[in-house]
Amino acid sequence: MNQEKVRSRVFTRRAAFLAGGKLVLLSALVGRMYQLQIVESDRYTVLAKDNSISPRLLPPMRGRILDRYGIPLAENDQNYRVEVISEKAGDLQQILAELSRFVPLTDNDRARIIAEAQRKQSFMPTIVSENLSWHQVAAVEVNAPDLPGVSIEVGQRRRYTQGRTTAHIIGYVAAVSEDDINGDPILSMPGFRIGKNGIEKQYETDLRGKAGQTLVEVNAVGRVVGQKCKEDPDCRDPVAGNDLVLSLDSDLQRFVQERLATELSASAVVLDVQTGDVLALSSTPTYDPTIFTRGLTVREWQDLSSDPLRPLANKAIGGEYAPGSTFKAVVALAAQKAGIDPSRHVFCPGVYSVGNTRFHCWRKGGHGTVDMWNALKLSCDVFFYDTAMQTGIDNIAAMARQFGLGQPTGIDLPGERRGLIPDSNWKRATYNEPWYPGETPSAGIGQGFITATPLQLAVMCGRVASGRAIVPHFRRASIIGDTDPPPVPEAPEMDIPKKHFDVVREGMRRVVNDQGGTAFRSRIAEPGMEMAAKTGTAQVRHISLSEHLAGVRKNENLPWQQRDHALFIAFAPVAAPQYAVCVVVEHGGGGSAVAGPIVHDIMLETQRRNPSRTTGAQKLALTGDP
């Protein structure tokens, strides 16, 4: 009996403890609920709202690219694309089969779409096809009841108005790659495209603009259930990219590109020698930039990348060639600075010897006795072999660099190559050898180690013509609306005596305007438009002594890859230089015979158009073009 009473008391105490513990826990729970729902209700209301409101980026309109007269070179069109939401589509395979009746889809396309849809949440749209024609859009819309989950969306597409003509200048936009991701959230937007080459890449930040933002209400799994942007300070419209005005004359560019098209592989540059404005820059063969905008097929990429003529390469800024005799203008200036009198006479028997090495003049019988003016006119190799030896390679190299050779010109295009101007320090650093005297004669005629791009040779010619240290450029202004671009200031004068320039300019004048000049056949006869020039023929193969003795094989008897490069530089008008032109024809043969006539046509057209002095209003009145 006593034991029963003891057990009863123990049970009662334990029950009381348990009841008290439950009461404490319940009180804590009630207190916490009171704190969350009453005391901190405002805070958690805000947090709940933040969790249900999701920001969405709005892509900006890309800025246009315009030529010097305001003619669009790159602009935006509406891009109709078809998308599918897999959860609404049901059987995605079946829907794609139905959709392919109106929008062509290959087996690879279908596999890509299904794989992409599987990676996404089922309520997220997947792009099926872009750049739909209006007929395709209409067909999809009409058959919408039979295509659940399929919708037409509108975006923007880049359009290049000049197509192949300006491809190497303007470049193209394409989809963002993994390497392009830099933390900017706009780059992660589906279908967003950025500049990948040319001006589109160079000025990507200016052209891109700034993304806008809208707020959408989403449920727990991220599905959009409503819009929340009425007068919300977090909402903002996208800011369109700046319009970019270039120095380019699109009509002149078209003329130059068409003139080069007669050659297998060639390039040309036209500059304003006072300001450095690039009026035209062409490389052939070229390519269609639109295919990059829509996305290349494997076959298209293979055709472009494997073409031996390199249509994707901008040879005007990336092609490196021995400048040949065009380099003699620099050697003449370096010689004068070294104290060599331009009236000094050198006898040319057709061959020049340094030790046991014989260097041949292009004219087998030689030119007889010549001074600097006539050596330029006749392009006498022996004169410049001897002059280079008297001047020294380091003095020649220093002068060449003053004229923009052996270093980037600073043009606002990606992909520029620097070429090579060798000197004794370079030789020791590269080959751990001294500069040998027998290497200097070849440098005197622009051969040996020396290479330059067509743009560098155009800059060199422009600096000779104007005496100004011009820097080539495309950008004139970024504008909003119809604001005229500001004038480009003249480049600073070079620290070279005018009398030294006068010797070279007179020699180049004789090249095309005097009987016997190497390019007399390419002269411009129209009064006031005469040009001065220098021919160049650069060897790409070694010519043995036995071939010299037997007679050098003509270019037309050689395989194309072994033929000489044809080069030609010129400035005009002679009396008041305004323009410089360089043309390089790969494996074209003689500079005077092949490149000379091309430069004649380009320089004549350039002066007739006079793009640096014709206003947009005058052009509109003359052509009717906006």
Secondary structure, 3 states (H helix, E strand, C coil): CHHHHHHHHHHHHHHHHHHHHHHHHHHHHHHHHHHHHHHCHHHHHHHHHHHHEEEEEECCCCCCEECCCCCEEEEEEEEEEEEEEHHHHCCHHHHHHHHCCCCCCCHHHHHHHHHHHHHCCCCCEEEEECCCCHHHHHHHHHCHHHCCCEEEEEEEEEEECCHHHHHHHHCEEEECCHHHCCCCHHHHCCCCEEEEEHHHHHCHHHHHCECEEEEEEECCCCCEEEECCCCCCCCECCECCCEEEECCCHHHHHHHHHHHCCCCCEEEEEEECCCCEEEEEEEECCCCCHHHHHCCCHHHHHHHHHCCCCCCCCHHHHCCECCHHHHHHHHHHHHHHCCCCCCCCEEECCEEEECCEEEECCCCCCCEEECHHHHHHHCCHHHHHHHHHHHCHHHHHHHHHHCCCCCCCCCCCCCCCCCECCCHHHHHHHHCCCCCHHHHHHHHCCCCCCEECHHHHHHHHHHHHHCECCCCECEEEEECCCCCCCCCCCCCECCCCHHHHHHHHHHHHHHHHCCCCCCHHHCCCCCCCCCEEEEEEECCCCCCHHHHHHCCCCHHHCCHHHCCEEEEEEEECCCCCCEEEEEEECCCCCHHHHHHHHHHHHHHHHHHHCCCCCCHHHHHHHHCCC
